[in-house]
Amino acid sequence: MIVQLANDSLVFPPPAMALHEPNGLLAVGGDLSAARLMAAYRQGIFPWYGEDDPILWWSPNPRTLFFPDKIHVSRSLRKFCRKSRWTITINHCFEQVIRYCGDVRAEQEGTWITEEMLAAYTNLHQRGHAHSVEVWDGDTLVGGLYGVAVGQAFCGESMFHLATNASKVALASFAEHFHQAGGQFIDCQVGNAHLTSLGAQSIPRERFLYLLHLAEQQRVAESTWKAGEIPLFGREQER
């Protein structure tokens, strides 16, 4: 049974109540206020719905994660990074990143990143909860990703690339930065063949919720989300 959320309450049903088909559908309704979104993420729940749909809340089983020190970086990508002149930044242009994610997905398969979602996550960013990673070729933004921080966990929402390898470089560089800062895992929500090829692992939802609970109790280094440049993958050790 799908639970209808009360407008005057931030309480969610337990993730174990989510449907098996469609996998993870848990609740409908509510709003995208910062308080409700953070209450959801802290419980392993996230919104995902189309432009003409009501707000739908999900907690799929299994759950797909990246452990930052176990991301698979191919030999060719390592070589690319060694030679690349790209630069990587954190929180430099959050709204631009989320708009690009929405535009690219709309061209490929339709997008859930509506204006309502964009406004909600920009609000989270302004409150210090949502963060972006940008890849630059000179002054041109060529790739990036964004998501929501929950203690030592990062709940990835979407990524994009306008140049070959740019989203992979964003992920690998951020994972290295996040791991150095004490980050435990990057939540990918639902797995696919591409994520698996990059080293993502699918684990039972119950195990994920346990890891999320532990991660929420801890904090990453204060400098983790400071706006500015971070090392491109492979150069963290060179500093």
Contacts in CASP RR format, 6 or more apart in sequence:
PFRMAT RR
TARGET T0000
AUTHOR 0000-0000-0000
METHOD contacts of the structure
MODEL  1
MIVQLANDSLVFPPPAMALHEPNGLLAVGGDLSAARLMAAYRQGIFPWYG
EDDPILWWSPNPRTLFFPDKIHVSRSLRKFCRKSRWTITINHCFEQVIRY
CGDVRAEQEGTWITEEMLAAYTNLHQRGHAHSVEVWDGDTLVGGLYGVAV
GQAFCGESMFHLATNASKVALASFAEHFHQAGGQFIDCQVGNAHLTSLGA
QSIPRERFLYLLHLAEQQRVAESTWKAGEIPLFGREQER
1 17 0 8 1.000
2 19 0 8 1.000
2 25 0 8 1.000
2 26 0 8 1.000
2 27 0 8 1.000
2 28 0 8 1.000
3 12 0 8 1.000
3 13 0 8 1.000
3 17 0 8 1.000
3 26 0 8 1.000
3 27 0 8 1.000
3 28 0 8 1.000
4 27 0 8 1.000
4 28 0 8 1.000
4 29 0 8 1.000
5 12 0 8 1.000
5 27 0 8 1.000
5 28 0 8 1.000
5 29 0 8 1.000
5 30 0 8 1.000
5 57 0 8 1.000
6 30 0 8 1.000
7 30 0 8 1.000
7 31 0 8 1.000
10 35 0 8 1.000
10 36 0 8 1.000
10 39 0 8 1.000
12 26 0 8 1.000
12 27 0 8 1.000
12 39 0 8 1.000
12 40 0 8 1.000
12 43 0 8 1.000
12 45 0 8 1.000
12 57 0 8 1.000
13 26 0 8 1.000
13 27 0 8 1.000
15 24 0 8 1.000
15 26 0 8 1.000
15 43 0 8 1.000
15 44 0 8 1.000
15 45 0 8 1.000
15 59 0 8 1.000
15 61 0 8 1.000
15 205 0 8 1.000
15 209 0 8 1.000
16 205 0 8 1.000
16 206 0 8 1.000
17 26 0 8 1.000
18 24 0 8 1.000
18 25 0 8 1.000
18 26 0 8 1.000
18 58 0 8 1.000
18 59 0 8 1.000
18 60 0 8 1.000
18 61 0 8 1.000
18 205 0 8 1.000
19 25 0 8 1.000
19 26 0 8 1.000
23 60 0 8 1.000
23 61 0 8 1.000
23 190 0 8 1.000
24 58 0 8 1.000
24 59 0 8 1.000
24 60 0 8 1.000
24 61 0 8 1.000
25 56 0 8 1.000
25 57 0 8 1.000
25 58 0 8 1.000
26 45 0 8 1.000
26 57 0 8 1.000
26 58 0 8 1.000
26 59 0 8 1.000
27 45 0 8 1.000
27 56 0 8 1.000
27 57 0 8 1.000
28 54 0 8 1.000
28 55 0 8 1.000
28 56 0 8 1.000
28 57 0 8 1.000
29 54 0 8 1.000
29 55 0 8 1.000
29 56 0 8 1.000
29 57 0 8 1.000
30 36 0 8 1.000
30 55 0 8 1.000
31 55 0 8 1.000
32 47 0 8 1.000
32 55 0 8 1.000
32 116 0 8 1.000
32 117 0 8 1.000
32 119 0 8 1.000
32 120 0 8 1.000
33 120 0 8 1.000
34 120 0 8 1.000
34 123 0 8 1.000
34 124 0 8 1.000
34 127 0 8 1.000
34 129 0 8 1.000
37 47 0 8 1.000
37 120 0 8 1.000
37 124 0 8 1.000
37 129 0 8 1.000
37 148 0 8 1.000
38 124 0 8 1.000
38 129 0 8 1.000
38 148 0 8 1.000
38 150 0 8 1.000
40 46 0 8 1.000
40 47 0 8 1.000
40 57 0 8 1.000
41 148 0 8 1.000
41 150 0 8 1.000
41 155 0 8 1.000
42 150 0 8 1.000
42 212 0 8 1.000
42 216 0 8 1.000
43 59 0 8 1.000
43 209 0 8 1.000
44 59 0 8 1.000
44 155 0 8 1.000
44 187 0 8 1.000
44 208 0 8 1.000
44 209 0 8 1.000
44 212 0 8 1.000
45 57 0 8 1.000
45 58 0 8 1.000
45 59 0 8 1.000
46 57 0 8 1.000
46 58 0 8 1.000
46 59 0 8 1.000
46 155 0 8 1.000
46 157 0 8 1.000
46 189 0 8 1.000
47 55 0 8 1.000
47 56 0 8 1.000
47 57 0 8 1.000
47 58 0 8 1.000
47 117 0 8 1.000
48 56 0 8 1.000
48 58 0 8 1.000
48 112 0 8 1.000
49 55 0 8 1.000
49 56 0 8 1.000
49 112 0 8 1.000
50 112 0 8 1.000
50 114 0 8 1.000
51 112 0 8 1.000
51 114 0 8 1.000
58 189 0 8 1.000
59 205 0 8 1.000
60 189 0 8 1.000
60 190 0 8 1.000
60 205 0 8 1.000
61 204 0 8 1.000
61 205 0 8 1.000
62 202 0 8 1.000
62 203 0 8 1.000
62 204 0 8 1.000
62 205 0 8 1.000
62 208 0 8 1.000
63 187 0 8 1.000
63 189 0 8 1.000
63 202 0 8 1.000
63 203 0 8 1.000
63 204 0 8 1.000
63 205 0 8 1.000
63 208 0 8 1.000
64 187 0 8 1.000
64 188 0 8 1.000
64 189 0 8 1.000
64 190 0 8 1.000
64 191 0 8 1.000
64 195 0 8 1.000
64 200 0 8 1.000
64 201 0 8 1.000
64 202 0 8 1.000
64 203 0 8 1.000
65 185 0 8 1.000
65 186 0 8 1.000
65 187 0 8 1.000
65 188 0 8 1.000
65 200 0 8 1.000
65 201 0 8 1.000
65 202 0 8 1.000
65 203 0 8 1.000
65 208 0 8 1.000
65 211 0 8 1.000
66 171 0 8 1.000
66 175 0 8 1.000
66 185 0 8 1.000
66 186 0 8 1.000
66 188 0 8 1.000
66 195 0 8 1.000
66 198 0 8 1.000
66 199 0 8 1.000
66 200 0 8 1.000
66 201 0 8 1.000
67 184 0 8 1.000
67 185 0 8 1.000
67 201 0 8 1.000
68 175 0 8 1.000
68 176 0 8 1.000
68 178 0 8 1.000
68 179 0 8 1.000
68 183 0 8 1.000
68 184 0 8 1.000
68 185 0 8 1.000
68 186 0 8 1.000
69 175 0 8 1.000
69 179 0 8 1.000
70 199 0 8 1.000
70 201 0 8 1.000
71 171 0 8 1.000
71 172 0 8 1.000
71 175 0 8 1.000
71 198 0 8 1.000
71 199 0 8 1.000
72 197 0 8 1.000
72 198 0 8 1.000
72 199 0 8 1.000
73 81 0 8 1.000
73 168 0 8 1.000
73 172 0 8 1.000
73 233 0 8 1.000
77 165 0 8 1.000
77 168 0 8 1.000
77 169 0 8 1.000
77 172 0 8 1.000
77 233 0 8 1.000
78 233 0 8 1.000
78 234 0 8 1.000
80 165 0 8 1.000
80 169 0 8 1.000
81 169 0 8 1.000
81 172 0 8 1.000
81 232 0 8 1.000
81 233 0 8 1.000
81 234 0 8 1.000
81 235 0 8 1.000
82 234 0 8 1.000
84 169 0 8 1.000
84 232 0 8 1.000
85 137 0 8 1.000
85 138 0 8 1.000
86 135 0 8 1.000
86 136 0 8 1.000
86 137 0 8 1.000
86 138 0 8 1.000
86 142 0 8 1.000
86 166 0 8 1.000
86 169 0 8 1.000
86 232 0 8 1.000
87 135 0 8 1.000
87 136 0 8 1.000
87 138 0 8 1.000
87 229 0 8 1.000
87 232 0 8 1.000
88 133 0 8 1.000
88 134 0 8 1.000
88 135 0 8 1.000
88 136 0 8 1.000
88 169 0 8 1.000
88 170 0 8 1.000
88 173 0 8 1.000
88 174 0 8 1.000
88 229 0 8 1.000
88 230 0 8 1.000
88 231 0 8 1.000
88 232 0 8 1.000
89 133 0 8 1.000
89 134 0 8 1.000
89 136 0 8 1.000
89 227 0 8 1.000
89 228 0 8 1.000
89 229 0 8 1.000
89 230 0 8 1.000
90 131 0 8 1.000
90 132 0 8 1.000
90 133 0 8 1.000
90 134 0 8 1.000
90 174 0 8 1.000
90 177 0 8 1.000
90 224 0 8 1.000
90 225 0 8 1.000
90 226 0 8 1.000
90 227 0 8 1.000
90 228 0 8 1.000
90 229 0 8 1.000
90 230 0 8 1.000
91 125 0 8 1.000
91 131 0 8 1.000
91 132 0 8 1.000
91 225 0 8 1.000
91 226 0 8 1.000
91 227 0 8 1.000
91 228 0 8 1.000
92 132 0 8 1.000
92 134 0 8 1.000
92 227 0 8 1.000
92 228 0 8 1.000
93 132 0 8 1.000
93 134 0 8 1.000
93 141 0 8 1.000
94 122 0 8 1.000
94 125 0 8 1.000
94 130 0 8 1.000
94 131 0 8 1.000
94 132 0 8 1.000
94 146 0 8 1.000
95 118 0 8 1.000
95 122 0 8 1.000
95 125 0 8 1.000
96 134 0 8 1.000
96 141 0 8 1.000
97 132 0 8 1.000
97 133 0 8 1.000
97 134 0 8 1.000
97 141 0 8 1.000
97 143 0 8 1.000
97 144 0 8 1.000
97 145 0 8 1.000
97 146 0 8 1.000
97 160 0 8 1.000
98 113 0 8 1.000
98 118 0 8 1.000
98 121 0 8 1.000
98 122 0 8 1.000
98 132 0 8 1.000
98 146 0 8 1.000
98 158 0 8 1.000
99 113 0 8 1.000
99 118 0 8 1.000
100 141 0 8 1.000
100 143 0 8 1.000
100 144 0 8 1.000
100 160 0 8 1.000
100 162 0 8 1.000
101 111 0 8 1.000
101 113 0 8 1.000
101 144 0 8 1.000
101 145 0 8 1.000
101 146 0 8 1.000
101 157 0 8 1.000
101 158 0 8 1.000
101 159 0 8 1.000
101 160 0 8 1.000
102 111 0 8 1.000
102 113 0 8 1.000
102 158 0 8 1.000
102 160 0 8 1.000
103 111 0 8 1.000
103 160 0 8 1.000
104 160 0 8 1.000
104 161 0 8 1.000
104 162 0 8 1.000
105 111 0 8 1.000
105 112 0 8 1.000
105 113 0 8 1.000
105 158 0 8 1.000
105 160 0 8 1.000
113 158 0 8 1.000
121 130 0 8 1.000
121 146 0 8 1.000
121 147 0 8 1.000
121 148 0 8 1.000
121 157 0 8 1.000
122 130 0 8 1.000
124 130 0 8 1.000
124 148 0 8 1.000
125 131 0 8 1.000
125 132 0 8 1.000
125 146 0 8 1.000
128 149 0 8 1.000
128 225 0 8 1.000
129 148 0 8 1.000
129 149 0 8 1.000
130 146 0 8 1.000
130 147 0 8 1.000
130 148 0 8 1.000
130 149 0 8 1.000
131 146 0 8 1.000
131 147 0 8 1.000
131 148 0 8 1.000
131 149 0 8 1.000
131 154 0 8 1.000
131 225 0 8 1.000
132 144 0 8 1.000
132 145 0 8 1.000
132 146 0 8 1.000
132 147 0 8 1.000
133 144 0 8 1.000
133 145 0 8 1.000
133 146 0 8 1.000
133 170 0 8 1.000
133 173 0 8 1.000
133 174 0 8 1.000
133 230 0 8 1.000
134 141 0 8 1.000
134 143 0 8 1.000
134 144 0 8 1.000
134 170 0 8 1.000
135 141 0 8 1.000
135 142 0 8 1.000
135 143 0 8 1.000
135 144 0 8 1.000
135 161 0 8 1.000
135 163 0 8 1.000
135 166 0 8 1.000
135 167 0 8 1.000
135 169 0 8 1.000
135 170 0 8 1.000
135 173 0 8 1.000
136 142 0 8 1.000
137 163 0 8 1.000
141 162 0 8 1.000
142 161 0 8 1.000
142 162 0 8 1.000
142 163 0 8 1.000
142 166 0 8 1.000
143 159 0 8 1.000
143 160 0 8 1.000
143 161 0 8 1.000
143 162 0 8 1.000
143 163 0 8 1.000
143 166 0 8 1.000
143 167 0 8 1.000
143 169 0 8 1.000
143 170 0 8 1.000
144 159 0 8 1.000
144 160 0 8 1.000
144 161 0 8 1.000
144 166 0 8 1.000
144 167 0 8 1.000
144 170 0 8 1.000
145 156 0 8 1.000
145 157 0 8 1.000
145 158 0 8 1.000
145 159 0 8 1.000
145 160 0 8 1.000
145 167 0 8 1.000
145 170 0 8 1.000
145 171 0 8 1.000
145 174 0 8 1.000
146 156 0 8 1.000
146 157 0 8 1.000
146 158 0 8 1.000
146 159 0 8 1.000
147 154 0 8 1.000
147 155 0 8 1.000
147 156 0 8 1.000
147 157 0 8 1.000
147 158 0 8 1.000
148 154 0 8 1.000
148 155 0 8 1.000
148 156 0 8 1.000
148 157 0 8 1.000
149 155 0 8 1.000
149 220 0 8 1.000
149 225 0 8 1.000
150 212 0 8 1.000
150 215 0 8 1.000
150 216 0 8 1.000
151 215 0 8 1.000
151 216 0 8 1.000
151 217 0 8 1.000
151 218 0 8 1.000
151 219 0 8 1.000
151 220 0 8 1.000
152 182 0 8 1.000
152 183 0 8 1.000
152 184 0 8 1.000
152 215 0 8 1.000
152 216 0 8 1.000
152 218 0 8 1.000
152 219 0 8 1.000
152 220 0 8 1.000
153 183 0 8 1.000
153 184 0 8 1.000
153 185 0 8 1.000
153 186 0 8 1.000
153 187 0 8 1.000
153 211 0 8 1.000
153 212 0 8 1.000
153 215 0 8 1.000
153 216 0 8 1.000
154 178 0 8 1.000
154 183 0 8 1.000
154 185 0 8 1.000
154 186 0 8 1.000
154 187 0 8 1.000
155 186 0 8 1.000
155 187 0 8 1.000
155 189 0 8 1.000
156 186 0 8 1.000
156 187 0 8 1.000
156 188 0 8 1.000
156 189 0 8 1.000
159 167 0 8 1.000
159 170 0 8 1.000
159 171 0 8 1.000
160 166 0 8 1.000
160 167 0 8 1.000
161 167 0 8 1.000
161 168 0 8 1.000
161 170 0 8 1.000
168 198 0 8 1.000
169 232 0 8 1.000
169 233 0 8 1.000
171 198 0 8 1.000
172 233 0 8 1.000
173 230 0 8 1.000
173 231 0 8 1.000
173 232 0 8 1.000
173 233 0 8 1.000
174 186 0 8 1.000
174 230 0 8 1.000
175 186 0 8 1.000
176 231 0 8 1.000
176 233 0 8 1.000
176 234 0 8 1.000
176 236 0 8 1.000
177 224 0 8 1.000
177 230 0 8 1.000
177 231 0 8 1.000
177 236 0 8 1.000
178 186 0 8 1.000
178 220 0 8 1.000
178 224 0 8 1.000
180 221 0 8 1.000
180 236 0 8 1.000
181 220 0 8 1.000
181 221 0 8 1.000
181 223 0 8 1.000
181 224 0 8 1.000
182 218 0 8 1.000
182 220 0 8 1.000
182 221 0 8 1.000
183 215 0 8 1.000
183 220 0 8 1.000
184 211 0 8 1.000
184 214 0 8 1.000
184 215 0 8 1.000
184 218 0 8 1.000
185 211 0 8 1.000
185 215 0 8 1.000
187 208 0 8 1.000
187 212 0 8 1.000
188 195 0 8 1.000
188 200 0 8 1.000
191 200 0 8 1.000
191 202 0 8 1.000
203 211 0 8 1.000
231 238 0 8 1.000
231 239 0 8 1.000
END
